[in-house]
Amino acid sequence: MLKLAAVSRSPGGSRAQALWLALGGVAYYACASFGMALFSIQPSNITLLWLPSGIGLAMCAQAGRRAWPCVFAASFFANAPGMGAQESLAHLLSTCVAAGADTLAAALAAAMLRRHLPHGLERLSSLFTFIAAVCLLPTLVSAVILAANLALGGYIAWSASLPFVGMLLFADSLGILLVYPLVAAWRAGPAPRPGAWRASLLVTLLALAMAWLAFTVFAGLIFLIVPTLLYLALRGRDQAVYVALALTISAIVALAARDLGPFHVVDTVQARFMLLSYLFSTTVVVLGMALQRHDLELETRARQDWQFLANHDALTGLSNRLSFMPMLENEIERARRNGRAFAVATLDIDHFKRINDTYGHQVGDKVLVAVAGRLRAALRTVDMVARMGGEEFAICFPDTPAGEALLAMERLRTGVGQLRVAAGGQQVTVTISGGMAVWRPDQPCGVDQLLDRADQCLYRAKREGRDRIVTD
Ligand SMILES: Nc1nc2c(ncn2[C@@H]2O[C@H](COP(=O)(O)OP(=O)(O)OP(=O)(O)O)[C@@H](O)[C@H]2O)c(=O)[nH]1
């Protein structure tokens, strides 16, 4: 699963941020200049991949408004030669509008990221929100402005503006999709060990070699790049995966800019191989993702099982002491806030040792399960019952005055007395003794003290002859 952290605002001071912005600006300018040279389909000069959109987003997500002038300047200087900014005032204005649109897209994407994915691209389920809100929407706004600006400036015909918007939308979104995860993973994760890079490097080289061969020898190889990168996505470290993805996609776009290669097929043998490769890669990718999801489900279920086992008694399924104590603590907090009383009881099966000694441990266990079942069935859903250990149980009656809780305890005592547990040909009956303490707002006390008071009452019930409830 793709797990990414957000590009956060750095607490590292304004100096570090200035350096970050300067580096971002240079990277923006370099990628934009190279992009126009490498990734454009000649002679239309339409850029197929605009990595600066991702760099601009990372800069704005990191530094907010302070990044805007840097993005604007980097975009302006990258666009200026192509748009002839120095030739006339009109061209200068068009270049400014283009740089403004790029800055707007970056700022908008950062704002959408903060609003819709404050923790970044953390889960597979947030990928579609990321694509729609952070990639497509901001780039659509800038693409429309850019296309209109170019048409108004006479750079392109109005009839070409619509396909131009479509191209920009994809090119800019792709830039965000490739750069943002890379930057986020770099800033969030620990630096990978050199050894971890070796395997990733080999797979990256394999993907790059496939891209080159697809454009020179066998077109269908283009589709086999997908399962190769999927292997890395499922096995490699985040940083390595995003580096490989960015490099491979950039290489493909750069190769395609000169010659459409595998995307321009006339040879039937090549076309059939492409078809098979496409079907194979689609199957592998879908299967891989489905298996990944299945693995995650198993992991989640195992974690839930462990959590249940840690908080519950394995024999009776009731909560155990470990989970009962914090529940009781919460209840005390709640009662303190509301100024309401509530009751706590501890109860114990009478002469349980005798049952074990007479009928054996297995019957003793059956008695414990039967008593636990009766307690759970007779109590309200809001009441909390736990097996505290051995044959001792505890109950918390939230928001319940002493009289009502005592009635409930008496009902439990009678109910348990009516239980019949089969032991060979015989029927075993049991009784319980209980001690009850009431937490009152005018006499507040802590968890240990409250349970101790209930225990003292329980001892009294035992001393006074068992099969009874005593309250303090
Ligand atoms: N079968 C079974 N017995 C258990 C379990 N946990 C504790 N016991 C037994 O429960 C018995 C508790 O005995 P005692 O503490 O002497 O209490 P008692 O016999 O119920 O006597 P009073 O509480 O004074 O009425 C011991 O024999 C323990 O071995 C369990 O999970 N299963």
The ligand as a Gaussian input file, in Angstrom:
#p B3LYP/6-31G(d) Opt

LIG

0 1
 N      -11.758000     -24.370000      36.594000
 C      -11.106000     -23.231000      36.867000
 N      -10.755000     -22.956000      38.103000
 C      -10.098000     -21.811000      38.378000
 C       -9.795000     -20.901000      37.365000
 N       -9.156000     -19.834000      37.944000
 C       -9.083000     -20.091000      39.258000
 N       -9.650000     -21.273000      39.527000
 C       -9.778000     -21.972000      40.791000
 O      -10.717000     -21.294000      41.597000
 C      -10.488000     -21.702000      42.956000
 C      -10.695000     -20.534000      43.859000
 O      -10.663000     -21.018000      45.167000
 P      -10.649000     -20.100000      46.432000
 O       -9.933000     -18.798000      46.127000
 O      -10.160000     -20.897000      47.588000
 O      -12.135000     -19.682000      46.638000
 P      -13.456000     -20.553000      46.827000
 O      -13.206000     -21.992000      46.853000
 O      -14.420000     -20.082000      45.783000
 O      -13.948000     -20.104000      48.224000
 P      -14.679000     -18.770000      48.574000
 O      -14.351000     -17.738000      47.560000
 O      -14.185000     -18.416000      49.942000
 O      -16.145000     -19.081000      48.584000
 C       -9.074000     -22.279000      42.989000
 O       -9.162000     -23.681000      43.177000
 C       -8.514000     -21.977000      41.599000
 O       -7.645000     -23.003000      41.154000
 C      -10.174000     -21.218000      36.033000
 O       -9.948000     -20.483000      35.078000
 N      -10.827000     -22.399000      35.835000

